[in-house]
Amino acid sequence: MSNNQLIKPEYIQNLIFTIRGVQVMVDRDLAEMYGVGTKVLNQAVKRNIERFPKTFRFQLNNNEKIELVTNCDRFENIKHSSVNPYVLTEQGVAMLSAFLRSNTAVKVSIQIIQAFVEMKKFISTNAGIFQRLDKVELKQIESDKRFDKNDPSSRRC
């Protein structure tokens, strides 16, 4: 990424996953956005590990890695890797900007944080709609069960 180039918010939002109930980004995606290798990014984090409690950065377990690979073809190359990827939360990404000081790193960090914020706004703004959809779905399931129970043609001998 050049110093003046903006990354589309939608692109960043597509790189954010919910794992263990928190929104995170995979180390490989972050490294690509910052223009460094994944190993370089993780080494920089390890040199500053006191800034990254487990609530800011954690390593995926095997099941989480398999689910990630299953859902995203672009992670196929980590399928048989002996090292599971790390993920960073919004706070972890913010902490990266404290020691990745290039102009690119600062700009990318700001854009990523803004994408996290926009996603939170969307979720909170639409929380009522999501709850109503859940209720409608539950009512539909109950109605289907009652219909099957009362419909003689749905009974089997």
N, C-alpha and C positions, 0 to 999 in steps of 0.2 A: 504494500500500500504506500502510495506517495504521501508526502506530508500534507498536501491539500485535499486529498481524496476523501470523501465521506463514504462510509459504508451504509447501505440502506438499512433502516431499522428492521424491516421485515426479514432481511438476511440474518441479522443478529438474532432476532427473536426465534428463528428456525433453528438456531444453534443452542437454544436454552431448553434444558430438559428438567423434568421434575423427577428427582430420585431421592428416596428416603423422606419424601414430603417437603423437600426444598428445591428451589430452582437453582440449577447449576449449569456450568459450561465445562466441556471436556478439555483437558489440557492440550490435546492436539489441535482443536479448533482455536483455542486462545493463542497458541504458538503461531499458527498460520496467520492469524489476524495481526499479531505483533511483528510478524516477519522474522521470527527466530525458529530454531528447531525445537521440537518437543523436549528433547533431552536438555537443551540449553535453558528452557523455561523452568523445567523441574529442578535443575541444578541451582538456578537463581533462587528459587523458592527454598530449597534446602539450606542454602547459605543464610537465609533470613527466616528460618523455620519458626523462631519465636513469635513472628508476626502472624502465623497461620495455625491457630487452634483447630481442632477437628470440626468445629462449626463453620470454619472458613474454607477448609480443604480436606478432602478425604479420598481414599482409594476405593474404587469399586470392588465388590466381591465378585466371585465367578458368575453367580446367577445374574447380577446386575450387568456384567460385561456381556453375557450371552444375550440378555434382553436388548441391550443397546445395539449389538451387532444384528440381531434379528430385525429390529425396527429401522435401522439405518444402514443401507448398503455401503455407504462410504466408510464404515468402520470394519468392513470385512477383513482388512489386513491385520486387525488386532485379535481376530477370532482365535488363533492358535498361539498368540503371544504368551510367554510365561510371566510377563509383567502386566498387571491390570492397570488401566488408565486411572489417573487422578482427575477429580472434578473440583471446581472452585465455585463457591457461592458468590453472590453479589458482593459480599463483604471481602471475600478473597480476591476478587477482581479489583476492588478498590485498593486493597493492600498492595497489589502488584504495582500500581502506579506510584507507590512510595519509593520503589527502588528501580523500576524500569523507567528511566528518566528521559529517554529520547523523545523528540517532538511527536514522532509517530505513536509511541507507547502512550503518551499522555492523551493524545487525541482519540486513540482507539479505546482507552479506558473510559473516557467520558462518554463515548458513543455506546459502549456496552452498558454502562450504568444507566444511561437514559433508556435503553431498551428494556432493562429489568424494571425500571420505574413504570414505563408505559404498559408493560404486561401486568404489573400489579394493579394499575388503574383500571385496566380492562376487566380483570377478574373481579375486583371489588365493585365496579360499576354494574357488572352483569351477574353478580352473585344471586340476586333475587330471581332473575330469569332462570339460572341454573337450578335453583331450589324448586321453582315451580315446575320445571321440566321433569325433575326427579319425582315430584308428587304426581304429575300426570302419568308418568310411566308406571308408578306403583298402582295407581287407580286402574290403569289399562290391564295390568297383570291380574288384579283382583277381579275385574270384569270378565276377563277371559276365563278365569277359573270358575266363576259362577255360571258363565254360559256353558262351558263344557260339562259342568255338573248337572245343569237343567236340560240340556239338549239330548234327547233320547238317541239321536243318530250318532252322537259321539261316544255312546257307550258300547262296550265290547262284551261279548258273551264269554 
